[in-house]
Amino acid sequence: MSQPYGTPQQPPAQGGWGPGPTGPQFRPPAKSSNTKWIVMGGAALAVLLIAAGVVLLVTNGGKDNAPTPTAGDSVTPDPVGTLYTPPTPTKPVNTKGPNDVGVEVGKGVWFTPAKGWLQGPDKTISGKYYIMQEFNKRGLIDGYYWVRQTNLYDAKGFAEHLVDIESNSFKNVRIGKGVAQNCGSEALKACYAINYTADVPTASGKLIPFRGFVTAYQDQFGQVTATDAGLEARIYKRRINQLIAMNNSVVKSYS
């Protein structure tokens, strides 16, 4: 039956927490007999662990006591976190072969200037730049042959890039369709050629008909060598074989 409303009755004092004459008091709990067994069990476990360690030392069960390799033993080192990757082979440079004749362009590529072609006077021009001077006219030229190298383009891209640059200052430019060619050397991966015609303006304002081409050779290592050549139209038929011969000497230097 529930207790009626009114002043609650104080329960009698009991052991533990409870009201007393001097406030709450704490009586420590009685010591349990389980403590003795815990201490005894811990001591027995320590004895077993020590005994097990002695057995491991006697039977060479620890890694620290592995036999030391003697001379003639094959030892495989532990991996250090990365796998060894052999370096990618590269084409040897500065190695002169039997077909490396004439002028060294670089990266093992050479070409042989045709008779009458002279090195251009401007030594700051990149690559190798040769010219054919106009007969009996100092400072004027009939044509040029320029060899350059890059690894920023493939054969097609470099040929198209050079044609755009060379014809930029010309008039009436007509660029032919680019053609992928048979390289004629196992050392070459791709070859590409573009022909073009234009009118070259002179200081007097006169326009000189001009014919040119760019041929690019890409080797197995991604290096591209391009020949950029041109002649005045009036002598093109007489001199084109010289340009072809110089191009052929570039291809021969790859073998």
C-alpha positions in Angstrom: 0.0 0.0 0.0 1.4 3.5 -0.9 2.5 5.8 1.8 0.0 8.6 2.6 1.1 12.2 1.8 2.8 14.0 4.7 6.2 14.2 6.2 8.3 11.3 4.9 9.6 8.9 7.4 13.4 8.7 7.8 14.7 5.1 7.2 16.8 3.6 10.0 20.6 4.0 9.7 22.3 1.2 7.7 25.9 0.3 6.9 27.6 2.2 4.1 26.3 5.6 3.1 23.6 6.9 5.5 22.8 9.8 7.9 24.5 9.8 11.2 25.2 12.0 14.1 28.2 13.6 12.5 27.0 13.5 8.8 27.6 10.9 6.1 30.3 8.3 7.0 32.1 5.8 4.8 32.8 2.3 6.0 35.6 0.6 4.0 34.4 -2.6 2.4 35.5 -5.9 3.9 38.7 -7.3 2.3 37.7 -10.0 -0.2 39.3 -13.4 -0.1 39.6 -13.2 -4.0 42.6 -10.9 -3.7 44.8 -13.6 -2.4 44.0 -15.9 -5.4 44.7 -13.1 -7.9 48.2 -12.5 -6.5 49.0 -16.1 -6.5 47.8 -16.5 -10.1 49.9 -13.6 -11.3 53.0 -15.1 -9.7 52.4 -18.4 -11.4 52.0 -16.7 -14.8 55.3 -14.9 -14.5 57.0 -18.1 -13.8 55.5 -19.7 -16.9 56.6 -16.7 -19.1 60.2 -16.9 -17.8 60.3 -20.6 -18.5 59.0 -20.1 -22.1 61.7 -17.5 -22.8 64.4 -19.9 -21.6 63.0 -22.6 -24.0 63.1 -20.1 -27.0 66.7 -19.2 -26.3 67.8 -22.8 -26.0 66.1 -23.8 -29.2 67.1 -20.7 -31.2 63.5 -19.7 -31.7 64.2 -16.0 -31.7 65.1 -14.0 -34.8 68.1 -12.4 -33.2 69.8 -15.8 -33.0 69.5 -16.7 -36.7 72.7 -18.2 -38.1 75.2 -15.7 -39.5 75.8 -16.3 -43.2 79.3 -17.4 -44.1 81.3 -16.7 -47.2 79.7 -18.2 -50.3 76.1 -18.1 -48.9 73.4 -16.4 -51.0 71.7 -13.7 -49.0 68.5 -11.9 -50.3 68.1 -8.5 -48.7 64.7 -7.4 -47.4 62.7 -5.1 -49.6 63.1 -1.4 -48.8 59.7 -0.3 -50.0 60.2 0.4 -53.7 60.9 -1.8 -56.7 64.0 -1.2 -58.8 63.2 0.1 -62.3 66.0 -0.1 -64.8 66.8 3.1 -66.7 65.3 3.6 -70.2 68.0 3.2 -72.8 68.9 6.3 -74.7 70.5 6.9 -78.0 74.3 7.4 -77.7 75.4 10.9 -78.7 78.7 12.1 -80.1 79.3 8.7 -81.7 80.5 9.1 -85.3 79.5 6.4 -87.7 80.6 5.6 -91.2 77.8 7.8 -92.7 78.3 10.7 -90.4 80.0 13.0 -92.9 80.2 16.8 -93.3 78.4 18.9 -90.7 77.3 17.6 -87.3 73.8 18.8 -86.4 73.5 17.0 -83.0 72.1 13.8 -81.4 74.1 11.7 -83.9 72.7 13.5 -87.0 74.9 14.8 -89.8 74.5 16.2 -93.3 76.8 16.9 -96.2 76.6 20.4 -97.8 76.4 20.3 -101.6 79.0 22.1 -103.6 78.6 25.9 -103.6 76.6 26.0 -100.3 78.2 28.1 -97.5 77.6 28.4 -93.8 75.4 31.4 -93.1 77.1 34.4 -91.6 74.8 34.6 -88.5 76.3 32.2 -86.0 73.5 32.9 -83.4 70.9 31.0 -85.5 69.9 27.7 -84.0 70.7 24.5 -85.8 72.8 24.6 -89.0 72.1 27.2 -91.6 73.6 27.1 -95.1 73.1 29.5 -98.0 73.7 29.7 -101.8 74.9 33.2 -102.6 73.6 34.8 -105.8 76.3 35.0 -108.5 78.3 38.2 -108.5 75.8 39.9 -106.1 77.3 40.4 -102.6 74.8 39.9 -99.7 72.0 38.4 -101.8 71.2 34.7 -101.9 69.5 32.3 -104.2 68.5 29.8 -101.6 69.0 28.4 -98.1 69.1 25.0 -96.3 68.4 25.0 -92.6 68.5 21.9 -90.3 66.9 22.1 -86.8 66.0 19.6 -84.0 63.4 19.4 -81.3 61.7 16.9 -79.1 58.6 19.1 -78.5 56.8 17.9 -81.7 56.3 14.8 -83.7 57.4 14.8 -87.4 54.1 16.0 -88.7 53.7 18.7 -86.1 57.2 20.1 -86.5 56.9 20.2 -90.3 53.7 22.1 -90.1 55.0 24.5 -87.5 58.1 25.4 -89.5 56.1 26.0 -92.7 53.9 28.4 -90.8 56.9 30.3 -89.4 58.9 30.5 -92.7 56.0 31.6 -94.8 54.6 34.1 -92.4 56.5 37.1 -93.9 56.0 36.0 -97.5 53.3 37.0 -100.0 50.8 34.9 -101.9 51.7 31.8 -99.9 50.3 28.5 -101.2 51.0 25.5 -99.0 50.6 22.0 -100.4 49.1 19.0 -98.7 51.5 17.3 -96.2 52.6 13.8 -97.0 53.8 11.0 -94.7 56.8 9.4 -96.4 58.7 6.1 -96.3 61.7 7.0 -94.2 64.2 4.5 -95.7 65.8 3.8 -92.4 64.9 1.4 -89.6 66.2 4.0 -87.1 63.4 6.4 -88.1 59.9 6.1 -86.7 58.1 8.7 -88.9 58.9 11.1 -91.8 56.7 13.9 -93.1 57.1 16.5 -95.9 55.3 19.7 -97.0 55.9 21.8 -100.1 54.9 25.4 -100.6 55.3 28.3 -103.0 55.3 32.1 -102.2 56.6 35.5 -103.3 59.4 36.9 -101.3 59.3 40.8 -100.9 62.6 42.7 -101.4 63.6 46.0 -99.9 62.7 47.7 -103.1 59.2 46.2 -103.0 59.8 43.7 -105.8 58.4 40.2 -105.3 60.6 37.2 -106.1 58.9 33.9 -106.8 60.1 31.3 -104.4 59.7 27.5 -103.8 60.4 25.7 -100.6 59.8 22.5 -98.6 60.1 21.2 -95.0 60.9 17.5 -94.3 60.9 16.2 -90.7 62.5 12.9 -89.5 61.5 11.4 -86.1 63.7 8.7 -84.6 62.8 5.9 -82.2 63.7 8.1 -79.2 61.3 11.0 -80.1 63.9 13.3 -81.4 62.8 15.2 -84.6 65.3 16.6 -87.1 63.8 18.9 -89.8 65.3 20.2 -93.0 63.8 23.6 -94.1 64.9 24.5 -97.6 64.0 26.9 -100.4 65.2 28.3 -103.7 64.3 31.1 -106.1 61.8 29.6 -108.6 64.1 30.6 -111.6 66.9 28.2 -110.4 64.7 25.6 -108.6 64.9 23.0 -111.3 68.7 23.3 -111.6 69.4 23.1 -107.9 66.6 20.9 -106.5 68.8 17.8 -106.8 71.3 19.5 -104.4 68.6 19.9 -101.8 67.6 16.3 -102.2 71.2 15.1 -101.9 71.6 17.0 -98.6 68.3 15.5 -97.3 69.5 12.0 -98.2 72.8 12.6 -96.3 70.7 13.3 -93.2 68.8 10.0 -93.5 72.1 8.1 -94.1 73.5 9.4 -90.9 70.8 7.5 -89.0 72.2 4.2 -90.2 
